[in-house]
Amino acid sequence: MSNCLSPAQRIHALGRFSGKAGLHRIRALCQALGNPQDRLKFIHIAGTNGKGSTATMLASVLKHAGYQTGLYTSPYLVVFNERIRVNDIIISDRDLSRLFDVVHKAVHTLHLPPDEHIGEFEFVTALAFLYFVEQKCDIVVLETGLGGSYDATNIIASPEAALITSISLDHTAILGNTLTEIAQTKAGIYKPDSVHIAAYGMTESVYTVLREHAPDLVICKPAQILDAGIWGARFIWCEQEYEIGLAGYHQVSNAVTALTTLQLLSQRGWHIPDAAIHAGLCVARIAGRLEKISTNPCLILDGGHNPDGIRELSNAVKLFHITGKIHVILGMCADKLVSQSIKEFTFPVEQFYLTPLNNERTISTKELASLLPQSSKIVHCQDCADALEQARKKAAPNDFILVCGSLYLVGEARQILCDDKMS
């Protein structure tokens, strides 16, 4: 593989799919690397929605508590390095390239079944373990990529805590067509000698499945929301008031999942002062989650890309007390539940600006338009840049522009908007 490529390009060239579902490939790779995961402590997170936000809040609090904290998430928005962080600093290109060579060398020593190879996610997971060991991380907040049982991150031994955020229908071709089937897969991260946590608000049938894997399951207690808006939210939980900087009612649920986890970690001997909790929650930010980029008009990026995600987005938009009109820049992956997701736009949209994504998974703007209500005003755009330009020309200063439907689209928009600011 040519060294002329960037570290990220070399990783992407490995391909998304690597063969039969299972942990045998990542197990062989980690063993060839000396099992770096066995020298780390983890908080393991699975779920359909809310994983990234919950992980970010947990990492922020643990950093403020004085712990060297690793964070492993996916996907990224602008640069690949975002997926691997220590104390909120992303891995450098130099370290990514150096560790690529280490893992790549180990890959060539493996004897895998025919028609199987180490895929991108397995490769990056092993690389991240090496990096976190080098950085002497006290704890790593580890987000699954897809599912739970056979996700490459599940190579780890019993974590300090295993938590499952909101479960909804997504990746149904791989994980199952019902919530209970998906819950079975995600519950694979529950292991003995961990604390086992689940977000509140799921169906009893999901909790029944989770309890089969973890009889000691702790279901988070809901919070009393005092105020919420584009700036974040204030709420009361367990008789204490908290404030978060992430916008949307759904982020309160994610914060409560983080708080429950931190409470149980404290009972296991981790020193997490109240001051660190309050500070960490206030400053935690995650790009592309109801992220306010500019004003006049207000421009928001949100990565909601499935029915639950768009529903949460719609609920949040209703809190923003918008006096102007709402313009939506929309692009989606064809392998998502597109028609069901579109039905969750429950706020009035002045105009949809439809754009293809810059990858092979995109749905065409023509097909996307056919799924929108017949009364919708639609502009077909060449790409994300064209959609942003047209929406910004059309929007009045008190209007609201929302970019959503896919994290790929949000990442592309964020890059364009950041370049605009720098030019």
N, C-alpha and C positions, 0 to 999 in steps of 0.2 A: 504494500500500500504506500502510495507516494507521500513523502514527507513535505511535498509542496502544498498539500492540503492543510487547512487549519485543523486543530484538534477536534472541533465539533464536526467538521466534514468527514474526518476519518471515522468518527464514531457513527455518524449517520449511515455511512457506507456499509455498516455491519447488517443493516436491515432490521425491521421491526419484529418479524416472526422467525423463530429459531427451531421449531419442531414441536413434537408432542408435549402437551402440558405436563409439567413436573418440575421438581427441584433438582433433578439429577445433574443438569448442566451447571447451574450456579454452584451446586455443592462441589462438583469436580473442580471448577475454576477456583473457588475460594480455598479448597484444600491445596491446590497447586501454589497458591499465594501465601500459604501458612495460616489460613483461617483467621484473617484479621478481625472478622466480626466477633470472634470469641474474646477479644480484648476490649470490647466496648460494652457500654450499658445503653439501653434503648427505651424510648417511648415509641410504640408502634401504633400507627393510625391507618385504619381502613374506613371506607364509606363511599357513598356516591357523590354527595355534595358536602362541602364544608371542611374537607381534609386539610386543604392548603391554609385556610384561614385559622383553623384550630392549631395546626402545627406552628404557624407563624407566631401566634399569641403565646403558645407554650415556650417556644425558643426565646422570645423576647423576655418573658418573665425569668426564665432560668439564667439568661445572660445577666439580667439586673440583680439576680441573687448571687452572682459571682462565679457561676459555673462556666467553664469552657464548653460551649454548646454547639454541637453540629446540627445542621438542618438539611435534610434530603427531601426534595419535592420534585414533582413533575406535573405538567410540562413546564417549559420556560416560555417567556413572552418575547424577549428581544435577543438575549444572548444565552447560549447553552449553559454557560458557567453559573447562571442563576440557580441551577438545580442543586448545587453543592455549596454550602456556606458554613462558616464557623464564626460565631458571634456577629452574624449578619454581614460578614465580608465574603464575597463570592471567591471561588477558587480562581487563581490566576491562570492565564493561558500557558505560562511556563510550567506550572505544576500539573495542569491538565495534560499537556503534551508529554511531560516526563513520565507521568503515571500511566498514560496510554501505552507507552512503550513497554512498561513493566507488565501490564496486564496482557498486552498483545503477545509478548514473549511466552507468558504462561499458557495462553490459549493454544499455542502451537505444540504444547506438550500433552494435550488432552487426547483421549481416545473416546470419541462420542459415537453413539449409534449412527448408522448410515442415514443420510438425508437430514441430519441435525447439525447445528452449529451454535456458537455463542452469539446471541442477538444483542442488539443495542442496549436494551434495558438491563440484561444480565451483566453485560460488560461494564456499564456505568455504575451499577450497584456495587460490584466488586471494587472498582476504582475508588468509589466514594468511601468504602470501608477502609481502604489503605490510607486515604487522605485523612480521615478522621483519627486514625491511630497515630499518624505522623504529627497531627496537630494536638495530640494529647487531650482529646475531648473527654470531659467528665461524663457527658451524656449526649446522646444523639436522638433528635426527633426525626423519626423515619416514617415517611409516607409511602404507602403501597402505590404501585403503578396501576394495577388492574386486578380487582378481586381481592384475594387474600391467601387462600390455601396454597395455590401454586404460583403466587407472585414471587419474584426473585428475592424481595426483601424478607420473605418468610423463612429464609435460611437461618436467621438468627435463633439463638436459644431463647429461653423465657425472658421477655423484656421486663423492665421495672413496671410498666403499665402498658396495657393493650386497650385501645379505645376505638369504638366504631361510631362514626358520625351518621348523619341522615342517610338512610337507604332508600333509593328509588330506582325506577326502571332506567337503565342505561347499559350499553354494551350487552344487550339481551342475547345476541347471537353467541356470545362467549359465556356469559355468566348465568343465563336462565331467563325465562319469560315471566316469572312471578317474583314478588318481593321475598317470599320465603326461600326460593331457590337461590336468589342473590345473597340473602342473609347467610345461608349455609356456607357459601364460598367465602364470604368476608369473615365469618366466625372462625375460620381456620387460623387466624392470628392469635386466638386465645390459647394460652399455654399454661401449664401448672406453674405455681409460684409467682404469678403476676397478679396485679389487680386488674379487673376486667370491668370496663366502663362502656355504657351506651348512651347516646344522646336521647333526650326526651322527645316525645311527640311522634314516635313511630307506632305502628299497629301492634296489638297484643300478639298476633301471630308471628311477627318478627321477633319480639322479645322471647317468645316460647322457643324459637329456634336458637337464639343466642344463649338462652339458659341451658339448653341441651349440651352446649359446649363449655359453658361456664356457669355452674349452679350458683356461684357467689356473685353473679352479675350485679353491678351497681348502675341503676338507671338514674340519670341526672335529674335533680329537682328543678322545675321551671323557675324562672325569675319574674319579678314584677317590673315591667318596663315603665320608667318614669317619663322619659323623653327620648325621641329619636329623630334624626334628620340626616342631611347630607354630611354633616360634621361628625356623626357617630351616634352614640346612645348612652344614656344613663339608666341604671337599673338597680334593683335591690335583690340580693340573693343571700340566703342564710343570714338575714338580718343585717347585712352590710351593704353599703352603697358602692357601686363601681361605675367607672366610665371607660368606654372604649372609643378608639378613633376610627374604627371601621363602621361604615354606614349600613343600615338595614336591620330590620327586626331579626332576620335570620342570623346576623352576627352575634346577637345576644345569646342565641342558642349555642353557637360555637364557643363563645366566651364561657358559658356555664359548663360546657364539656371540658374546657381547659381548666376552669376553676376546680371542678370535681377531681380531675386528675392531679392537680397540684395539692389539693387537700389530702388525697390518699398517698401521694409521694411523701408528704410531710410525715405521715404516720409510719412510713417505712424508713425514716431517718434523714431524709433530705431537708436541708435548712433553707426554707423559702420564706423570708420575712414578708409581712403585709406590705411594707413599703415597696418591695420588689414587684409584688403582684400588681399593685396599683400603677406603678410607673410602667411596667412592662405592657400592661393592657392598653394604657393610654397612648403609647408611642408605636405600638405594633401596626404595621401597614403591609398590605399585600397588593402588588401591582395588578391592575386589571380586574379588581373586585369593587365595583361601584367607585372607581377612581376618578376624582375630579381633576381634569387636565387644565381647563381654562374657563374663563367667564366671559359674558357679553358676546356671544351666547355661551351659556354653561355647556361644557362638553364632558360627557361621562363615558368611561370605558367599563364594560362589565362582561365577564367571561361566561355568563349563563348560557348553557348549550344543550340543556335537556329540559323536559317539562317542569320539573321541580325548580330548576335553576331560573327559568324564565318566570315562573310563578313568584318566586322570591324577589326577583327583579321588579316585577309589576307591583308587588306589595310595597316595595321600597320607594318606587317612583311616586306612589300616591302620598307618601309622607313628605315629599319635598315642596309641597305648596307652590307648584309651578303656575305662574300667571300667564305665561306665553304658550306657544304651541310646541309640540313634541315632534322632532324629526328622528327617525330611526334608520341607522345604517346597519344593514343586516346581511350576513353571509353565514352559511352553515355547511357542515359535513353531511354528505348524502347518507352515511351510515348511522346517523343519529335519528331519533324519533322526531322528525322535522314537523310533520303535520300536527302531532300532539303538542309540540313545543309552541308552535305559532298560535294555537288556541289560547295559550296562557298570556298573550298580550291583552290585558284587560284595561288598559288606559287608552285614551284617545290619541291616535297617531295622525299628525297632519300629513306626513308623507314618508313612505318607505324608499330608501335608496339601496337597491339590491346590488350586491357585488359578488363575483366569484372569489373563492379563496385561492391563495397562491400555492395550491398543492393538488395532488391527484384525487383527493377525497371530496372535493367540492361538489355541491349541488349547483346546477346551472341556475342562472337568474330567471330563466323562463319557467323552469319547473317550480322554483321557489315562489314565483309570482302566482302560479296556478293554485297554490295552497293558501294564499292570503284571501281574506274576505273580498268579494267582488267590488265592494264599495271603496276599497283601498286606493289611494293615490300612489302610483309606483313610478320610480325612475330607475331604469336599467343603467348600470354604470360599468365601465370597462374594468375597473379594479378599485382597490381601497382608496388610493390617492384621488381618483376621480370622484368617488363617493364623498370623501371629505370635502373636496373643493366645492362640489355642487351643494352639499348641505349647508356649508358655511356661507355661501353666497345667498342662499334662500332664507336662512334663519335670521330673525330679528334679534336685537340685543337681549331681550327678555325671554327668548325662546330657549329650548333645551334640545341638545343633540346627544343621542345615545347610540353608541357603537356596541353591538352585542351579537350573539348567536354562535360564536366560536372563539376559543382562545387563540386560534391561529389568526383570525381577523383582528382581535384585540391587540395581539403582539405586533402585527404589521402596522396598525393604526398608531400604536404607541411609538414605534420607531419613526414613522413619518412625522408625527407631531413633535417628538423630541428633536429631530433634525431641523424642523422649522424654527424651533426656539433658539437653536444654536447658530442658525444661519443669519 
